[in-house]
Amino acid sequence: MSAIQEILAKKVVAVVRLDDYNRAVDVARALVAGGVTVLEFTLTGRGAIEAVSVMRARSLPSHRRCVGKSSKLV
């Protein structure tokens, strides 16, 4: 399923806005554990772009994950 299909099916996108993204993986794991499968990291905090890269590289306890930045899903 594509990111757009996932959004249309679930109708939920978690927008994560942190001052420092060093805990982004923990936040993402908690969201996925709660059933959220589409995450957007705002680019307002330190390490946001790196957090997106880490999230894309790591497996979360879910068969599907979509991680994006700003309004662009990656």
Buried (B, 14 or more C-beta within 10 A) or exposed (E): EEBEEBBEEBEEBBEBEBEEBEEBBEBBBEBBEEEBBBBBBBEEBEBBEEBBEBBEEEEBEBEEBBBBBEEEBE
